Amino acid sequence: MTQSDIKKYYKIFGYINLIFSILLVFFLSDVELKERIIAVIAINIGYHMLYLFFSNIYGDTSRMRMNNNFNNVGGGIMLKLFSVFGIITSITITYFFISNVISQKEYYGLFAICIPIGLFLGAYSLWTKLNNE
């Protein structure tokens, strides 16, 4: 997957995340409206924050890593490990989201499923940037 594909999927899942979070307002009727709106905002901020955090790490650290060879090699290894950690964490969070929904039969928990997808896309974006340097 290239950077343009990742950005395309980020936009697509961003719209899906927005739709799911708005649907949450309608389906979660036993909770006060103020709390539902806060949940919508938290879900959307979580999705975008995780993606942007991981995808922007490369740009912030690339200037610092070029000072010497040790920083370049060591920093690259640490960033690759960080991106792998993000990918593994996103898969783990998705597993726990789905298993929690199945075990407790609270299907409205799936409305936040795009949050780990944002984490995955951001971590994979970092991985592809590091492999293209």
ABEGO torsion letter per residue (X at the ends): XBAAAAAAAAAAAAAAAAAAAAAAAAABAABBAAAAAAAAAAAAAAAAAAAAAAAAAAAAAAAAAAABAAAAAAAAAAAAAAAAAAAAAAAAAAAAAAAAAAAAGBAAAAAAAAAAAAAAAAAAAAAAAAAAX
